[in-house]
Amino acid sequence: MNLMAEQDKSQPQQRQVRLQIDETRMHTTYANTIRTSTTMDELVLDFGINLPVPTQDNQPTLQFSVGSRVVMNWSAAKRLAISLGQAVRGFEEQNGEIKLNQGPANPPGPRLAT
């Protein structure tokens, strides 16, 4: 009896799936900030632009103009977090550490674990 043949029969067959990407309805948006909110089932990401707005009392004020909202389940959010972490690490390996300014225009935010 051929043991290798027996093992091949007991393991499920792997199927290769082709992925087709449809970009016909895609639009591109620039964002320099993000706001997150959560529920038990979903993560909501609002992407937008922080713009300084003049005020009469000369107080530093930013207006957050939301351009896009993405809602995803927690499994998709975890996959996004992993993908973003890998992309940032790769960029920093080639180009050096990305410094985050902590001035009024760049409030403290989440940090990537190293």
KOLFIDO-794484 format. One record per atom (N, C-alpha, C): residue in three letters; residue number from 1; x, y, z; atom name. Coordinates in Angstrom, 1 decimal. Each point is the difference from the previous one (the first is absolute). Layout:
% residues N
   res     n        x        y        z   atom
   ALA   NUM        X        Y        Z     CA
...
END
This chain:
% residues 114
   res     n        x        y        z   atom
   MET     1      0.8     -1.2      0.0      N
   MET     1     -0.8      1.2      0.0     CA
   MET     1      0.9      1.3      0.0      C
   ASN     2     -0.4      0.9     -0.8      N
   ASN     2      0.8      1.2     -0.1     CA
   ASN     2     -0.6      1.0      1.0      C
   LEU     3      0.8      0.4      1.1      N
   LEU     3     -0.4      0.9      1.0     CA
   LEU     3     -0.2      1.4     -0.5      C
   MET     4      0.8      0.4     -0.9      N
   MET     4     -0.1      1.4     -0.6     CA
   MET     4     -1.4      0.1     -0.7      C
   ALA     5     -0.4     -1.0     -0.7      N
   ALA     5     -1.2      0.1     -0.8     CA
   ALA     5     -1.2      0.0      1.0      C
   GLU     6      0.1     -0.6      1.2      N
   GLU     6     -1.0      0.0      1.0     CA
   GLU     6     -0.2      1.4      0.6      C
   GLN     7      1.2      0.7      0.2      N
   GLN     7     -0.1      1.3      0.6     CA
   GLN     7     -0.6      1.0     -1.0      C
   ASP     8      0.3     -0.1     -1.2      N
   ASP     8     -0.5      0.9     -1.0     CA
   ASP     8     -1.6     -0.1     -0.1      C
   LYS     9     -0.5     -1.2      0.1      N
   LYS     9     -1.4     -0.2      0.0     CA
   LYS     9     -0.8      0.5      1.2      C
   SER    10      0.7      0.0      1.1      N
   SER    10     -0.7      0.4      1.3     CA
   SER    10      0.0      1.6      0.1      C
   GLN    11      0.9      0.7     -0.7      N
   GLN    11      0.1      1.4      0.2     CA
   GLN    11     -0.9      0.7     -1.1      C
   PRO    12     -0.7      1.0      0.4      N
   PRO    12     -0.9      0.7     -1.0     CA
   PRO    12      0.8      0.6     -1.2      C
   GLN    13     -0.6     -0.1     -1.1      N
   GLN    13      0.6      0.6     -1.2     CA
   GLN    13      0.0      1.5      0.1      C
   GLN    14      1.2      0.6     -0.3      N
   GLN    14      0.0      1.5      0.0     CA
   GLN    14     -0.4      0.5     -1.4      C
   ARG    15     -0.9      0.9      0.0      N
   ARG    15     -0.4      0.6     -1.3     CA
   ARG    15      0.6      1.4     -0.1      C
   GLN    16      0.5      0.3     -1.2      N
   GLN    16      0.5      1.3     -0.2     CA
   GLN    16     -1.1      0.9     -0.5      C
   VAL    17     -0.2      1.2      0.5      N
   VAL    17     -1.0      0.9     -0.3     CA
   VAL    17      0.6      1.3     -0.6      C
   ARG    18     -0.5      0.3     -1.2      N
   ARG    18      0.5      1.3     -0.6     CA
   ARG    18     -0.8      1.2      0.6      C
   LEU    19      0.7      1.1      0.2      N
   LEU    19     -0.6      1.2      0.5     CA
   LEU    19     -0.1      1.0     -1.1      C
   GLN    20     -1.1      0.5     -0.3      N
   GLN    20     -0.2      1.1     -1.0     CA
   GLN    20     -0.3      1.2      0.8      C
   ILE    21      0.7      1.1     -0.3      N
   ILE    21     -0.2      1.3      0.7     CA
   ILE    21     -0.7      0.9     -0.9      C
   ASP    22     -1.2      0.5      0.4      N
   ASP    22     -0.8      0.9     -0.8     CA
   ASP    22      0.2      1.4      0.6      C
   GLU    23      0.7      0.9     -0.7      N
   GLU    23      0.2      1.4      0.5     CA
   GLU    23     -0.9      1.0     -0.8      C
   THR    24     -1.0     -0.4     -0.7      N
   THR    24     -0.8      0.9     -0.8     CA
   THR    24     -0.8      0.9      0.9      C
   ARG    25     -0.4     -0.3      1.2      N
   ARG    25     -0.7      0.9      0.9     CA
   ARG    25      0.9      0.6      1.1      C
   MET    26      1.3     -0.2     -0.1      N
   MET    26      0.9      0.5      1.0     CA
   MET    26      0.2      1.5     -0.1      C
   HIS    27      0.1      0.7      1.1      N
   HIS    27      0.4      1.4      0.0     CA
   HIS    27      1.1      0.2      1.0      C
   THR    28      0.9      0.9     -0.2      N
   THR    28      1.1      0.3      0.9     CA
   THR    28     -0.2      1.2      0.8      C
   THR    29      0.3     -0.1      1.3      N
   THR    29     -0.2      1.1      0.9     CA
   THR    29      1.3      0.2      0.8      C
   TYR    30      0.4      1.2      0.2      N
   TYR    30      1.1      0.3      0.9     CA
   TYR    30     -0.5      0.2      1.4      C
   ALA    31      0.7     -0.5      1.0      N
   ALA    31     -0.3      0.3      1.4     CA
   ALA    31      1.3      0.2      0.8      C
   ASN    32     -0.1      1.0      0.9      N
   ASN    32      1.1      0.1      0.9     CA
   ASN    32     -0.3     -0.2      1.5      C
   THR    33     -1.3     -0.5      0.2      N
   THR    33     -0.4     -0.4      1.3     CA
   THR    33     -1.1     -1.0     -0.1      C
   ILE    34     -0.3     -0.6      1.1      N
   ILE    34     -1.0     -1.0      0.1     CA
   ILE    34     -0.7      0.0      1.4      C
   ARG    35     -1.3     -0.2      0.0      N
   ARG    35     -0.8     -0.1      1.2     CA
   ARG    35     -0.6     -1.4      0.0      C
   THR    36      0.1     -0.7      1.2      N
   THR    36     -0.6     -1.3      0.1     CA
   THR    36     -1.1      0.0      1.0      C
   SER    37     -0.9     -0.9     -0.2      N
   SER    37     -1.1     -0.3      1.0     CA
   SER    37     -0.3     -1.4     -0.2      C
   THR    38     -0.5     -0.6      1.1      N
   THR    38     -0.2     -1.5      0.0     CA
   THR    38     -1.4     -0.4      0.6      C
   THR    39     -0.4     -1.1     -0.5      N
   THR    39     -1.1     -0.7      0.7     CA
   THR    39      0.4     -1.4      0.3      C
   MET    40     -0.8     -0.9      0.5      N
   MET    40      0.4     -1.3      0.3     CA
   MET    40      0.3     -0.8     -1.3      C
   ASP    41     -0.7      0.4     -1.1      N
   ASP    41      0.1     -0.7     -1.2     CA
   ASP    41      0.9      0.6     -1.1      C
   GLU    42      0.3      1.3      0.1      N
   GLU    42      0.6      0.7     -1.1     CA
   GLU    42      1.0      1.1      0.5      C
   LEU    43      0.9      0.4     -0.9      N
   LEU    43      0.9      1.1      0.2     CA
   LEU    43     -0.3      1.0     -1.1      C
   VAL    44     -0.2      1.2      0.3      N
   VAL    44     -0.3      1.1     -0.9     CA
   VAL    44      1.2      0.9     -0.1      C
   LEU    45      0.5      0.2     -1.2      N
   LEU    45      1.2      0.8     -0.3     CA
   LEU    45     -0.5      1.2     -0.9      C
   ASP    46      0.1      1.2      0.6      N
   ASP    46     -0.2      1.2     -0.8     CA
   ASP    46      1.3      0.6     -0.4      C
   PHE    47      0.3      0.1     -1.3      N
   PHE    47      1.2      0.6     -0.5     CA
   PHE    47     -0.3      1.4     -0.5      C
   GLY    48      0.9      0.9      0.3      N
   GLY    48     -0.2      1.4     -0.4     CA
   GLY    48      1.3      0.8      0.1      C
   ILE    49     -0.3      1.3      0.0      N
   ILE    49      1.1      1.0     -0.1     CA
   ILE    49     -0.2      0.9      1.2      C
   ASN    50      1.1      0.2      0.8      N
   ASN    50      0.0      1.1      1.0     CA
   ASN    50      0.5      1.2     -0.7      C
   LEU    51     -0.8      1.1      0.2      N
   LEU    51      0.4      1.3     -0.6     CA
   LEU    51     -0.1      1.0      1.1      C
   PRO    52      1.1      0.9      0.1      N
   PRO    52     -0.1      1.1      0.9     CA
   PRO    52     -1.1      1.0     -0.4      C
   VAL    53     -0.7      0.4      1.0      N
   VAL    53     -1.1      0.9     -0.3     CA
   VAL    53      0.2      1.3      0.8      C
   PRO    54      0.0      1.2     -0.6      N
   PRO    54      0.2      1.2      0.7     CA
   PRO    54     -1.2      0.3      0.9      C
   THR    55      0.2      0.4      1.3      N
   THR    55     -1.0      0.4      0.9     CA
   THR    55      0.1      1.5      0.4      C
   GLN    56     -1.0      0.6      0.5      N
   GLN    56      0.1      1.4      0.4     CA
   GLN    56      0.8      0.2      1.2      C
   ASP    57      0.2     -1.0      0.9      N
   ASP    57      0.8      0.1      1.2     CA
   ASP    57      1.4     -0.5     -0.2      C
   ASN    58      0.4     -0.4     -1.2      N
   ASN    58      1.3     -0.5     -0.4     CA
   ASN    58      0.4     -1.2      0.8      C
   GLN    59     -1.0     -0.8      0.4      N
   GLN    59      0.3     -1.3      0.6     CA
   GLN    59      0.3     -1.0     -1.1      C
   PRO    60      1.0     -0.9      0.2      N
   PRO    60      0.3     -1.0     -1.0     CA
   PRO    60     -1.2     -1.0     -0.1      C
   THR    61     -0.5     -0.1     -1.2      N
   THR    61     -1.2     -0.8     -0.2     CA
   THR    61      0.2     -0.8     -1.3      C
   LEU    62     -0.4     -1.2      0.0      N
   LEU    62      0.0     -0.9     -1.1     CA
   LEU    62     -1.4     -0.4     -0.4      C
   GLN    63     -0.2     -0.1     -1.3      N
   GLN    63     -1.3     -0.5     -0.5     CA
   GLN    63      0.3     -1.4     -0.6      C
   PHE    64     -0.7     -1.0      0.5      N
   PHE    64      0.1     -1.3     -0.6     CA
   PHE    64     -1.1     -0.2     -1.1      C
   SER    65      0.5     -0.1     -1.2      N
   SER    65     -1.0     -0.1     -1.1     CA
   SER    65      0.1     -1.5     -0.5      C
   VAL    66     -1.1     -0.7      0.3      N
   VAL    66     -0.1     -1.4     -0.3     CA
   VAL    66     -0.2     -0.2     -1.5      C
   GLY    67      0.9     -0.8     -0.6      N
   GLY    67     -0.1     -0.3     -1.4     CA
   GLY    67     -0.6     -1.4     -0.3      C
   SER    68      0.3     -0.9      0.8      N
   SER    68     -0.4     -1.4     -0.2     CA
   SER    68     -0.2     -0.7      1.3      C
   ARG    69     -1.0     -0.9      0.0      N
   ARG    69     -0.3     -0.8      1.2     CA
   ARG    69      0.1     -1.5     -0.5      C
   VAL    70      0.7     -0.8      0.8      N
   VAL    70      0.1     -1.4     -0.3     CA
   VAL    70     -0.4     -0.8      1.3      C
   VAL    71     -1.0     -0.9     -0.2      N
   VAL    71     -0.5     -0.8      1.1     CA
   VAL    71      0.4     -1.4     -0.2      C
   MET    72      0.6     -0.7      1.0      N
   MET    72      0.4     -1.4     -0.2     CA
   MET    72     -0.2     -0.8      1.3      C
   ASN    73     -0.1     -1.3     -0.2      N
   ASN    73     -0.1     -0.8      1.2     CA
   ASN    73      1.4     -0.2      0.6      C
   TRP    74      0.0     -0.6      1.2      N
   TRP    74      1.3     -0.1      0.7     CA
   TRP    74      1.0     -0.9     -0.6      C
   SER    75     -0.4     -1.0     -0.7      N
   SER    75      1.0     -0.8     -0.7     CA
   SER    75      0.7      0.7     -1.1      C
   ALA    76     -0.8      0.8     -0.8      N
   ALA    76      0.6      0.8     -1.0     CA
   ALA    76      0.9      1.1      0.6      C
   ALA    77     -0.4      0.6      1.1      N
   ALA    77      0.8      1.0      0.7     CA
   ALA    77      1.3     -0.6      0.4      C
   LYS    78      0.0     -1.2      0.5      N
   LYS    78      1.3     -0.6      0.4     CA
   LYS    78      0.9     -0.3     -1.2      C
   ARG    79     -0.6     -0.4     -1.1      N
   ARG    79      0.8     -0.2     -1.2     CA
   ARG    79      0.6      1.3     -0.5      C
   LEU    80     -0.8      1.1      0.1      N
   LEU    80      0.5      1.3     -0.4     CA
   LEU    80      1.1      0.5      0.9      C
   ALA    81     -0.1     -0.3      1.3      N
   ALA    81      1.0      0.4      1.0     CA
   ALA    81      1.3     -0.7     -0.3      C
   ILE    82     -0.1     -1.3     -0.3      N
   ILE    82      1.2     -0.8     -0.4     CA
   ILE    82      0.7      0.6     -1.3      C
   SER    83     -0.9      0.2     -1.0      N
   SER    83      0.6      0.5     -1.3     CA
   SER    83      0.6      1.4      0.2      C
   LEU    84     -0.6      0.9      0.7      N
   LEU    84      0.6      1.3      0.3     CA
   LEU    84      1.3     -0.1      0.7      C
   GLY    85      0.0     -0.9      1.0      N
   GLY    85      1.3     -0.1      0.8     CA
   GLY    85      1.1     -0.5     -0.9      C
   GLN    86     -0.3     -1.0     -0.9      N
   GLN    86      1.0     -0.5     -0.9     CA
   GLN    86      0.5      1.1     -1.0      C
   ALA    87     -1.0      0.8     -0.5      N
   ALA    87      0.4      1.0     -0.9     CA
   ALA    87      0.9      1.1      0.6      C
   VAL    88     -0.4      0.4      1.2      N
   VAL    88      0.8      1.0      0.7     CA
   VAL    88      1.4     -0.5      0.4      C
   ARG    89      0.1     -1.2      0.5      N
   ARG    89      1.3     -0.6      0.3     CA
   ARG    89      0.9      0.0     -1.2      C
   GLY    90     -0.6     -0.5     -1.2      N
   GLY    90      0.8      0.0     -1.2     CA
   GLY    90      0.4      1.3     -0.5      C
   PHE    91     -0.8      1.0      0.1      N
   PHE    91      0.3      1.4     -0.3     CA
   PHE    91      1.2      0.5      0.9      C
   GLU    92     -0.2     -0.2      1.3      N
   GLU    92      1.0      0.5      0.9     CA
   GLU    92      1.4     -0.8     -0.1      C
   GLU    93     -0.1     -1.2     -0.4      N
   GLU    93      1.3     -0.8     -0.2     CA
   GLU    93      0.8      0.6     -1.2      C
   GLN    94     -0.8      0.5     -1.0      N
   GLN    94      0.7      0.6     -1.2     CA
   GLN    94      0.3      1.5      0.2      C
   ASN    95     -0.8      0.7      0.7      N
   ASN    95      0.1      1.4      0.1     CA
   ASN    95      0.2      0.7      1.3      C
   GLY    96      0.1     -0.8      1.1      N
   GLY    96      0.2      0.5      1.3     CA
   GLY    96     -1.3      0.2      0.7      C
   GLU    97      0.1      0.2      1.3      N
   GLU    97     -1.2      0.2      0.9     CA
   GLU    97     -0.8      1.1     -0.4      C
   ILE    98     -1.3     -0.1      0.0      N
   ILE    98     -0.9      1.1     -0.2     CA
   ILE    98     -0.3      0.6      1.3      C
   LYS    99      0.4      1.3      0.1      N
   LYS    99     -0.2      0.8      1.2     CA
   LYS    99     -1.4      0.6      0.0      C
   LEU   100     -0.7     -0.2      1.2      N
   LEU   100     -1.3      0.6      0.1     CA
   LEU   100      0.1      1.3      0.9      C
   ASN   101     -0.4      1.1     -0.6      N
   ASN   101      0.0      1.3      0.7     CA
   ASN   101     -1.1      0.0      1.0      C
   GLN   102      0.2      0.6      1.2      N
   GLN   102     -1.0      0.0      1.0     CA
   GLN   102     -0.5      1.5      0.3      C
   GLY   103      0.0      0.8     -1.0      N
   GLY   103     -0.4      1.4      0.1     CA
   GLY   103     -1.5      0.0     -0.1      C
   PRO   104     -0.6      1.3      0.1      N
   PRO   104     -1.5      0.1     -0.1     CA
   PRO   104     -0.6     -0.6     -1.3      C
   ALA   105      0.8      0.0     -1.1      N
   ALA   105     -0.6     -0.5     -1.2     CA
   ALA   105      0.1     -1.5     -0.1      C
   ASN   106      0.8     -0.6      0.9      N
   ASN   106      0.2     -1.5      0.0     CA
   ASN   106     -0.2     -0.5      1.4      C
   PRO   107     -1.3     -0.1      0.5      N
   PRO   107     -0.2     -0.5      1.4     CA
   PRO   107      0.5     -1.4      0.2      C
   PRO   108      0.3     -0.4      1.3      N
   PRO   108      0.4     -1.4      0.2     CA
   PRO   108     -0.9     -1.0     -0.6      C
   GLY   109      0.5     -1.0     -0.5      N
   GLY   109     -0.9     -1.1     -0.6     CA
   GLY   109      0.5     -1.3      0.3      C
   PRO   110     -0.5     -1.0     -0.6      N
   PRO   110      0.4     -1.4      0.3     CA
   PRO   110      1.5     -0.2     -0.5      C
   ARG   111      0.7     -0.9      0.6      N
   ARG   111      1.3     -0.4     -0.4     CA
   ARG   111      0.1     -1.4     -0.4      C
   LEU   112      0.8     -0.3     -1.0      N
   LEU   112      0.3     -1.3     -0.4     CA
   LEU   112      0.9     -0.7      1.0      C
   ALA   113     -0.4     -1.3      0.3      N
   ALA   113      0.9     -0.8      0.9     CA
   ALA   113      1.2     -0.4     -0.8      C
   THR   114      1.2      0.0      0.6      N
   THR   114      1.2     -0.4     -0.7     CA
   THR   114      0.5     -1.3      0.5      C
END
